[in-house]
Amino acid sequence: MVQVGDLIHRGPHSAQVVDLVDRYLTTQPAQWIQLIGNHEANYLQPPVFAWPESLSRRHIRIVNRWWRKGTMAVAAAVDASYESFLITHARITAEFWASVLGGPLTAAEAVRRINDLANANADAVFCAGVMLHGTSAPDAGPLWADTMTELLPGWADRQMPFSQIHGHNALTPWRGDDSTVPPAGIEALVTIDADAKHESVHLAGGRLIGIDPDHRDTPTSRWRAFELIGTVTAR
């Protein structure tokens, strides 16, 4: 199981979720890979945004322990027989891939470079753009990159070296009557699995696959995990 971040603040019981995952990470560390989202990051550094719900001091210490010990990572990868996938909370932009990572050609190498930056607490990992500051940033990091304004413009003009799987945000609003309608102008690039709440944007060389079903205080009805068979790289 690879959980793509924003483990907390996506329902009314964040503390209980942290306790549950902490038990998984302690008793089944080879079977649960925890990635960091921007909401977990808000407890690792001075907060950059306010949220109505806050973790207790005990649960903040647990999340920080995951980070210090490397139990929680920024990136993982799956190499399947037909396609390679980089998995992060928000994906990496073309500018981040080229300028910050140096253009790795495999998802596994991208994982190593991203997690090395994270171990050094590099600012690039935590770099935010339009979702925090209101202004798009082509080099927005893997915790913050926005699909429409920061990912698509860069990758539209460049060959993707591998596909990417992400949470964070999607082009498709999963709630309401328009839940299966992608934004105008890119309909031909997007395929939607409304039952699973998965969205794929097809670009040259790969796909951007969104798997966040948009849980809030109440879960989105009908959703399922994205399943792959392949070799996992988590460090």
NORZIDA-V702481 format. One record per pair of residues at least 24 apart in sequence whose C-alpha atoms are under 10 Angstrom apart, sorted by sequence separation. I is the first residue (numbers start at 0). J is the second residue. D is the distance in Angstrom with one decimal. If there is no record, write none. Layout:
i=I j=J d=D
i=I j=J d=D
//
This chain:
i=39 j=63 d=8.9
i=43 j=67 d=9.6
i=83 j=107 d=8.6
i=85 j=109 d=7.5
i=86 j=110 d=8.4
i=99 j=123 d=7.4
i=141 j=165 d=9.3
i=142 j=166 d=9.6
i=143 j=167 d=7.6
i=144 j=168 d=8.9
i=145 j=169 d=8.2
i=146 j=170 d=6.8
i=172 j=196 d=9.8
i=173 j=197 d=9.6
i=196 j=220 d=9.3
i=85 j=110 d=7.2
i=99 j=124 d=9.3
i=142 j=167 d=7.9
i=143 j=168 d=9.3
i=145 j=170 d=9.4
i=171 j=196 d=9.1
i=195 j=220 d=9.5
i=196 j=221 d=7.5
i=197 j=222 d=8.2
i=40 j=66 d=9.4
i=87 j=113 d=9.7
i=141 j=167 d=9.7
i=171 j=197 d=9.2
i=194 j=220 d=8.7
i=195 j=221 d=6.4
i=196 j=222 d=5.4
i=197 j=223 d=8.5
i=6 j=33 d=8.7
i=35 j=62 d=9.6
i=39 j=66 d=9.6
i=78 j=105 d=9.1
i=113 j=140 d=9.8
i=171 j=198 d=7.3
i=194 j=221 d=5.6
i=195 j=222 d=4.1
i=196 j=223 d=7.2
i=197 j=224 d=8.7
i=6 j=34 d=8.8
i=78 j=106 d=7.7
i=95 j=123 d=8.4
i=113 j=141 d=8.7
i=169 j=197 d=9.2
i=170 j=198 d=8.0
i=171 j=199 d=10.0
i=193 j=221 d=8.3
i=194 j=222 d=5.8
i=195 j=223 d=4.8
i=196 j=224 d=8.9
i=197 j=225 d=7.7
i=0 j=29 d=9.2
i=1 j=30 d=8.4
i=2 j=31 d=7.6
i=3 j=32 d=8.6
i=4 j=33 d=7.0
i=5 j=34 d=8.5
i=6 j=35 d=8.1
i=7 j=36 d=9.0
i=9 j=38 d=9.6
i=76 j=105 d=9.3
i=77 j=106 d=7.7
i=78 j=107 d=7.9
i=95 j=124 d=9.4
i=169 j=198 d=7.5
i=170 j=199 d=9.5
i=193 j=222 d=8.1
i=194 j=223 d=7.8
i=195 j=224 d=7.3
i=196 j=225 d=9.4
i=0 j=30 d=6.0
i=1 j=31 d=6.1
i=2 j=32 d=6.3
i=3 j=33 d=6.8
i=4 j=34 d=5.0
i=5 j=35 d=6.9
i=6 j=36 d=7.5
i=7 j=37 d=10.0
i=8 j=38 d=7.3
i=35 j=65 d=9.7
i=76 j=106 d=5.8
i=77 j=107 d=7.8
i=169 j=199 d=9.5
i=170 j=200 d=9.0
i=192 j=222 d=9.3
i=195 j=225 d=8.0
i=0 j=31 d=4.9
i=1 j=32 d=4.7
i=2 j=33 d=5.2
i=3 j=34 d=5.1
i=4 j=35 d=4.5
i=5 j=36 d=4.7
i=6 j=37 d=9.9
i=7 j=38 d=6.8
i=8 j=39 d=9.1
i=35 j=66 d=8.6
i=75 j=106 d=8.2
i=76 j=107 d=5.8
i=166 j=197 d=9.9
i=169 j=200 d=9.8
i=0 j=32 d=6.1
i=1 j=33 d=6.1
i=2 j=34 d=5.9
i=3 j=35 d=6.9
i=4 j=36 d=4.0
i=5 j=37 d=6.7
i=6 j=38 d=7.9
i=7 j=39 d=7.0
i=33 j=65 d=8.8
i=34 j=66 d=9.7
i=39 j=71 d=9.9
i=74 j=106 d=9.5
i=75 j=107 d=7.6
i=76 j=108 d=9.1
i=0 j=33 d=8.3
i=1 j=34 d=7.2
i=2 j=35 d=8.6
i=3 j=36 d=7.0
i=4 j=37 d=7.6
i=5 j=38 d=5.4
i=6 j=39 d=7.5
i=33 j=66 d=10.0
i=74 j=107 d=9.3
i=76 j=109 d=8.5
i=91 j=124 d=9.8
i=2 j=36 d=9.7
i=4 j=38 d=7.9
i=5 j=39 d=6.3
i=75 j=109 d=8.8
i=76 j=110 d=6.6
i=164 j=198 d=9.8
i=4 j=39 d=7.4
i=5 j=40 d=9.1
i=36 j=71 d=10.0
i=74 j=109 d=8.2
i=75 j=110 d=5.7
i=76 j=111 d=9.7
i=147 j=182 d=9.2
i=164 j=199 d=9.1
i=4 j=40 d=9.6
i=33 j=69 d=9.8
i=34 j=70 d=8.8
i=35 j=71 d=6.3
i=36 j=72 d=9.7
i=74 j=110 d=5.3
i=75 j=111 d=8.7
i=163 j=199 d=9.6
i=17 j=54 d=9.5
i=21 j=58 d=9.9
i=33 j=70 d=7.1
i=34 j=71 d=5.4
i=35 j=72 d=6.1
i=36 j=73 d=7.9
i=73 j=110 d=8.1
i=74 j=111 d=8.2
i=162 j=199 d=10.0
i=163 j=200 d=9.9
i=32 j=70 d=7.8
i=33 j=71 d=5.0
i=34 j=72 d=4.9
i=35 j=73 d=5.4
i=72 j=110 d=9.4
i=73 j=111 d=9.9
i=74 j=112 d=9.3
i=75 j=113 d=9.3
i=130 j=168 d=10.0
i=162 j=200 d=9.9
i=169 j=207 d=9.7
i=171 j=209 d=9.2
i=173 j=211 d=9.3
i=174 j=212 d=9.2
i=13 j=52 d=8.7
i=14 j=53 d=9.3
i=31 j=70 d=9.7
i=32 j=71 d=7.3
i=33 j=72 d=6.5
i=34 j=73 d=5.2
i=35 j=74 d=8.3
i=74 j=113 d=6.6
i=75 j=114 d=8.8
i=99 j=138 d=8.0
i=162 j=201 d=9.2
i=169 j=208 d=8.9
i=170 j=209 d=8.6
i=173 j=212 d=6.8
i=174 j=213 d=8.0
i=12 j=52 d=9.8
i=13 j=53 d=8.7
i=14 j=54 d=6.5
i=18 j=58 d=7.9
i=21 j=61 d=7.7
i=32 j=72 d=7.9
i=33 j=73 d=8.4
i=34 j=74 d=6.5
i=73 j=113 d=6.9
i=74 j=114 d=6.4
i=98 j=138 d=8.1
i=162 j=202 d=9.1
i=169 j=209 d=6.1
i=172 j=212 d=9.2
i=173 j=213 d=6.7
i=174 j=214 d=9.8
i=11 j=52 d=8.5
i=13 j=54 d=7.3
i=14 j=55 d=7.6
i=17 j=58 d=6.9
i=21 j=62 d=8.8
i=24 j=65 d=8.9
i=33 j=74 d=9.2
i=34 j=75 d=7.9
i=72 j=113 d=9.1
i=73 j=114 d=5.9
i=95 j=136 d=9.9
i=97 j=138 d=9.3
i=99 j=140 d=9.4
i=162 j=203 d=9.9
i=168 j=209 d=7.5
i=169 j=210 d=8.4
i=171 j=212 d=9.8
i=172 j=213 d=8.3
i=173 j=214 d=9.5
i=8 j=50 d=8.2
i=10 j=52 d=9.8
i=12 j=54 d=9.9
i=13 j=55 d=9.8
i=16 j=58 d=10.0
i=17 j=59 d=9.4
i=28 j=70 d=8.3
i=32 j=74 d=9.5
i=33 j=75 d=9.2
i=72 j=114 d=6.5
i=73 j=115 d=9.6
i=94 j=136 d=9.3
i=95 j=137 d=7.3
i=96 j=138 d=8.4
i=161 j=203 d=9.8
i=162 j=204 d=7.5
i=163 j=205 d=7.7
i=164 j=206 d=8.2
i=165 j=207 d=7.6
i=166 j=208 d=8.6
i=167 j=209 d=8.2
i=168 j=210 d=8.9
i=169 j=211 d=7.5
i=8 j=51 d=8.9
i=9 j=52 d=10.0
i=14 j=57 d=9.2
i=15 j=58 d=9.3
i=18 j=61 d=8.5
i=32 j=75 d=8.1
i=71 j=114 d=10.0
i=72 j=115 d=9.8
i=73 j=116 d=9.4
i=74 j=117 d=9.4
i=94 j=137 d=5.8
i=95 j=138 d=4.7
i=159 j=202 d=7.3
i=160 j=203 d=9.0
i=161 j=204 d=6.6
i=162 j=205 d=4.4
i=163 j=206 d=6.2
i=164 j=207 d=6.1
i=165 j=208 d=6.3
i=166 j=209 d=5.7
i=167 j=210 d=8.7
i=168 j=211 d=6.9
i=169 j=212 d=9.1
i=8 j=52 d=6.8
i=14 j=58 d=6.5
i=17 j=61 d=7.8
i=18 j=62 d=10.0
i=21 j=65 d=8.5
i=73 j=117 d=6.9
i=92 j=136 d=9.4
i=93 j=137 d=7.6
i=94 j=138 d=5.1
i=95 j=139 d=7.0
i=96 j=140 d=9.6
i=158 j=202 d=7.8
i=159 j=203 d=6.1
i=160 j=204 d=6.1
i=161 j=205 d=5.4
i=162 j=206 d=4.7
i=163 j=207 d=5.0
i=164 j=208 d=4.7
i=165 j=209 d=5.1
i=166 j=210 d=5.5
i=167 j=211 d=6.6
i=168 j=212 d=9.2
i=169 j=213 d=9.0
i=7 j=52 d=9.4
i=8 j=53 d=8.2
i=13 j=58 d=9.1
i=14 j=59 d=9.3
i=17 j=62 d=7.8
i=25 j=70 d=9.4
i=69 j=114 d=9.2
i=72 j=117 d=7.8
i=73 j=118 d=9.5
i=92 j=137 d=6.6
i=93 j=138 d=7.7
i=94 j=139 d=8.4
i=95 j=140 d=6.8
i=157 j=202 d=9.0
i=158 j=203 d=5.2
i=159 j=204 d=4.6
i=160 j=205 d=7.1
i=161 j=206 d=7.7
i=162 j=207 d=6.0
i=163 j=208 d=6.1
i=164 j=209 d=6.0
i=165 j=210 d=6.2
i=166 j=211 d=4.6
i=167 j=212 d=9.7
i=168 j=213 d=8.1
i=174 j=219 d=7.7
i=7 j=53 d=9.3
i=8 j=54 d=9.0
i=24 j=70 d=7.4
i=72 j=118 d=8.9
i=91 j=137 d=9.7
i=92 j=138 d=6.3
i=93 j=139 d=9.8
i=94 j=140 d=9.7
i=95 j=141 d=8.5
i=155 j=201 d=9.9
i=156 j=202 d=9.4
i=157 j=203 d=7.4
i=158 j=204 d=5.3
i=159 j=205 d=5.5
i=161 j=207 d=9.4
i=162 j=208 d=7.7
i=163 j=209 d=8.5
i=164 j=210 d=7.2
i=165 j=211 d=7.4
i=166 j=212 d=8.4
i=167 j=213 d=8.8
i=173 j=219 d=7.9
i=174 j=220 d=9.3
i=7 j=54 d=8.5
i=24 j=71 d=9.3
i=91 j=138 d=8.2
i=92 j=139 d=6.9
i=155 j=202 d=6.8
i=156 j=203 d=8.7
i=157 j=204 d=8.7
i=158 j=205 d=7.9
i=159 j=206 d=8.1
i=164 j=211 d=9.9
i=166 j=213 d=9.0
i=173 j=220 d=9.7
i=69 j=117 d=9.5
i=91 j=139 d=7.7
i=92 j=140 d=7.5
i=154 j=202 d=7.5
i=155 j=203 d=7.6
i=159 j=207 d=9.6
i=21 j=70 d=9.6
i=69 j=118 d=7.9
i=90 j=139 d=9.5
i=91 j=140 d=6.3
i=92 j=141 d=7.9
i=95 j=144 d=9.9
i=151 j=200 d=9.1
i=154 j=203 d=8.2
i=68 j=118 d=9.8
i=89 j=139 d=9.5
i=90 j=140 d=7.9
i=91 j=141 d=5.1
i=154 j=204 d=9.7
i=36 j=87 d=8.3
i=37 j=88 d=7.9
i=66 j=117 d=9.3
i=67 j=118 d=8.5
i=73 j=124 d=8.3
i=89 j=140 d=7.9
i=90 j=141 d=5.1
i=91 j=142 d=8.6
i=151 j=202 d=8.9
i=154 j=205 d=9.8
i=34 j=86 d=8.7
i=35 j=87 d=8.0
i=36 j=88 d=5.3
i=37 j=89 d=8.7
i=66 j=118 d=8.8
i=88 j=140 d=9.7
i=89 j=141 d=5.0
i=90 j=142 d=7.5
i=91 j=143 d=9.0
i=92 j=144 d=7.0
i=109 j=161 d=9.8
i=34 j=87 d=6.9
i=35 j=88 d=6.6
i=36 j=89 d=7.7
i=87 j=140 d=10.0
i=88 j=141 d=6.2
i=89 j=142 d=5.1
i=90 j=143 d=8.2
i=91 j=144 d=6.9
i=92 j=145 d=9.0
i=154 j=207 d=9.9
i=34 j=88 d=6.9
i=35 j=89 d=9.8
i=87 j=141 d=6.2
i=88 j=142 d=5.5
i=89 j=143 d=5.7
i=90 j=144 d=6.6
i=91 j=145 d=9.6
i=92 j=146 d=9.0
i=106 j=160 d=8.0
i=107 j=161 d=9.9
i=146 j=200 d=9.8
i=86 j=141 d=9.5
i=87 j=142 d=7.5
i=88 j=143 d=7.9
i=89 j=144 d=5.4
i=90 j=145 d=8.6
i=91 j=146 d=9.9
i=94 j=149 d=9.3
i=95 j=150 d=9.9
i=104 j=159 d=9.1
i=105 j=160 d=6.7
i=106 j=161 d=6.3
i=88 j=144 d=8.9
i=89 j=145 d=7.2
i=90 j=146 d=8.5
i=93 j=149 d=8.8
i=94 j=150 d=9.0
i=104 j=160 d=5.5
i=105 j=161 d=6.6
i=106 j=162 d=8.1
i=151 j=207 d=9.2
i=89 j=146 d=8.2
i=92 j=149 d=6.6
i=93 j=150 d=7.0
i=103 j=160 d=7.9
i=104 j=161 d=7.6
i=105 j=162 d=9.8
i=106 j=163 d=8.6
i=150 j=207 d=9.1
i=91 j=149 d=9.2
i=92 j=150 d=5.0
i=93 j=151 d=8.8
i=95 j=153 d=9.7
i=102 j=160 d=8.7
i=103 j=161 d=9.7
i=91 j=150 d=7.4
i=92 j=151 d=8.1
i=93 j=152 d=8.7
i=94 j=153 d=6.9
i=90 j=150 d=7.9
i=92 j=152 d=9.0
i=93 j=153 d=5.2
i=94 j=154 d=8.8
i=89 j=150 d=9.4
i=92 j=153 d=6.6
i=93 j=154 d=5.5
i=146 j=207 d=8.9
i=164 j=225 d=9.2
i=92 j=154 d=7.2
i=93 j=155 d=9.1
i=91 j=154 d=9.9
i=93 j=156 d=9.1
i=96 j=159 d=9.8
i=146 j=209 d=9.5
i=93 j=157 d=7.5
i=96 j=160 d=9.6
i=93 j=158 d=9.2
i=93 j=159 d=8.1
i=4 j=71 d=9.3
i=74 j=141 d=8.4
i=93 j=160 d=10.0
i=4 j=72 d=9.5
i=73 j=141 d=7.6
i=74 j=142 d=10.0
i=2 j=71 d=10.0
i=3 j=72 d=9.8
i=4 j=73 d=8.7
i=73 j=142 d=8.0
i=3 j=73 d=8.8
i=3 j=74 d=8.7
i=3 j=75 d=9.3
i=90 j=162 d=9.7
i=91 j=163 d=8.2
i=1 j=74 d=9.8
i=90 j=163 d=6.4
i=1 j=75 d=8.0
i=89 j=163 d=9.3
i=90 j=164 d=7.0
i=91 j=165 d=9.5
i=1 j=76 d=9.5
i=85 j=160 d=10.0
i=89 j=164 d=8.4
i=90 j=165 d=5.7
i=44 j=120 d=9.8
i=84 j=160 d=9.7
i=85 j=161 d=7.0
i=86 j=162 d=8.8
i=87 j=163 d=7.7
i=88 j=164 d=8.1
i=89 j=165 d=5.3
i=90 j=166 d=8.3
i=83 j=160 d=8.9
i=84 j=161 d=6.0
i=85 j=162 d=6.3
i=86 j=163 d=5.8
i=87 j=164 d=6.7
i=88 j=165 d=5.1
i=89 j=166 d=5.9
i=90 j=167 d=8.7
i=83 j=161 d=5.6
i=84 j=162 d=4.7
i=85 j=163 d=4.7
i=86 j=164 d=4.8
i=87 j=165 d=5.5
i=88 j=166 d=5.2
i=89 j=167 d=5.2
i=82 j=161 d=7.3
i=83 j=162 d=6.0
i=84 j=163 d=5.1
i=85 j=164 d=6.2
i=86 j=165 d=5.9
i=87 j=166 d=7.6
i=88 j=167 d=5.8
i=89 j=168 d=7.3
i=47 j=127 d=9.7
i=82 j=162 d=7.2
i=83 j=163 d=8.2
i=84 j=164 d=6.5
i=85 j=165 d=8.6
i=86 j=166 d=9.0
i=87 j=167 d=9.2
i=88 j=168 d=9.1
i=89 j=169 d=9.5
i=44 j=125 d=9.5
i=84 j=165 d=10.0
i=3 j=86 d=7.3
i=4 j=87 d=7.9
i=5 j=88 d=7.8
i=48 j=131 d=7.7
i=78 j=161 d=9.7
i=2 j=86 d=9.5
i=3 j=87 d=6.1
i=4 j=88 d=5.5
i=41 j=125 d=9.8
i=47 j=131 d=8.2
i=1 j=86 d=8.4
i=2 j=87 d=9.3
i=3 j=88 d=5.0
i=4 j=89 d=8.9
i=40 j=125 d=7.8
i=77 j=162 d=9.9
i=1 j=87 d=9.7
i=2 j=88 d=8.8
i=3 j=89 d=8.5
i=76 j=162 d=9.8
i=77 j=163 d=9.8
i=76 j=163 d=8.8
i=77 j=164 d=9.7
i=37 j=125 d=8.0
i=76 j=164 d=9.0
i=36 j=125 d=9.8
i=75 j=164 d=9.7
i=37 j=127 d=9.2
i=40 j=142 d=8.3
i=39 j=142 d=9.7
i=37 j=141 d=8.9
i=38 j=142 d=8.9
i=36 j=141 d=8.5
i=37 j=142 d=5.1
i=38 j=143 d=10.0
i=35 j=141 d=9.4
i=36 j=142 d=5.4
i=37 j=143 d=6.5
i=35 j=142 d=7.4
i=36 j=143 d=8.1
i=34 j=142 d=9.8
i=90 j=207 d=8.1
i=90 j=208 d=9.4
i=90 j=209 d=9.5
i=114 j=233 d=8.8
i=115 j=234 d=8.6
i=89 j=209 d=9.1
i=114 j=234 d=6.7
i=84 j=205 d=8.8
i=88 j=209 d=9.8
i=111 j=232 d=8.7
i=113 j=234 d=9.2
i=82 j=204 d=9.9
i=83 j=205 d=8.7
i=84 j=206 d=8.8
i=85 j=207 d=9.7
i=86 j=208 d=9.4
i=110 j=232 d=7.4
i=111 j=233 d=8.2
i=112 j=234 d=9.2
i=82 j=205 d=8.2
i=83 j=206 d=10.0
i=84 j=207 d=9.3
i=88 j=211 d=9.6
i=107 j=230 d=9.8
i=110 j=233 d=7.0
i=111 j=234 d=5.9
i=82 j=206 d=9.6
i=84 j=208 d=9.3
i=107 j=231 d=8.5
i=108 j=232 d=9.2
i=110 j=234 d=6.6
i=107 j=232 d=6.0
i=106 j=232 d=8.6
i=107 j=233 d=8.3
i=108 j=234 d=9.6
i=107 j=234 d=8.6
i=38 j=167 d=9.8
i=36 j=166 d=8.6
i=37 j=167 d=8.3
i=36 j=167 d=7.5
i=5 j=142 d=9.6
i=4 j=142 d=8.6
i=84 j=227 d=9.7
i=84 j=229 d=9.8
i=83 j=229 d=8.8
i=86 j=232 d=9.9
i=82 j=229 d=9.3
i=83 j=230 d=9.4
i=84 j=231 d=9.6
i=85 j=232 d=9.3
i=86 j=233 d=9.5
i=79 j=227 d=7.3
i=80 j=228 d=8.3
i=81 j=229 d=9.4
i=78 j=227 d=9.1
i=79 j=228 d=6.0
i=80 j=229 d=6.9
i=77 j=227 d=7.8
i=78 j=228 d=8.3
i=79 j=229 d=4.2
i=80 j=230 d=9.1
i=77 j=228 d=8.0
i=78 j=229 d=5.2
i=79 j=230 d=6.6
i=77 j=229 d=5.8
i=78 j=230 d=5.1
i=79 j=231 d=8.9
i=76 j=229 d=9.4
i=77 j=230 d=5.4
i=78 j=231 d=6.5
i=76 j=230 d=8.0
i=77 j=231 d=4.5
i=78 j=232 d=8.1
i=76 j=231 d=5.6
i=77 j=232 d=6.3
i=75 j=231 d=7.2
i=76 j=232 d=5.0
i=77 j=233 d=8.8
i=75 j=232 d=5.5
i=76 j=233 d=6.4
i=74 j=232 d=8.8
i=75 j=233 d=4.4
i=76 j=234 d=9.1
i=74 j=233 d=6.7
i=75 j=234 d=7.0
i=73 j=233 d=9.0
i=74 j=234 d=7.8
i=3 j=164 d=8.6
i=4 j=165 d=8.9
i=5 j=166 d=8.2
i=72 j=233 d=7.6
i=73 j=234 d=9.2
i=3 j=165 d=6.5
i=4 j=166 d=7.2
i=5 j=167 d=7.5
i=71 j=233 d=9.8
i=72 j=234 d=7.7
i=2 j=165 d=9.7
i=3 j=166 d=5.9
i=4 j=167 d=7.8
i=2 j=166 d=9.0
i=3 j=167 d=8.3
i=70 j=234 d=10.0
i=69 j=234 d=8.9
i=32 j=231 d=9.9
i=34 j=233 d=9.4
i=33 j=233 d=9.5
i=32 j=233 d=7.4
i=9 j=213 d=8.1
i=10 j=214 d=6.8
i=11 j=215 d=8.0
i=12 j=216 d=8.8
i=9 j=214 d=5.7
i=10 j=215 d=5.1
i=11 j=216 d=5.5
i=5 j=211 d=9.7
i=8 j=214 d=9.4
i=9 j=215 d=4.9
i=10 j=216 d=4.3
i=11 j=217 d=8.1
i=3 j=210 d=8.8
i=4 j=211 d=9.8
i=8 j=215 d=7.8
i=9 j=216 d=6.6
i=10 j=217 d=6.5
i=3 j=211 d=8.6
i=8 j=216 d=8.6
i=9 j=217 d=8.7
i=10 j=218 d=7.5
i=9 j=218 d=8.5
i=2 j=224 d=9.7
i=1 j=224 d=9.7
i=0 j=224 d=9.1
i=1 j=225 d=9.7
i=0 j=225 d=9.8
i=0 j=226 d=9.2
i=1 j=231 d=9.7
i=1 j=233 d=9.4
//
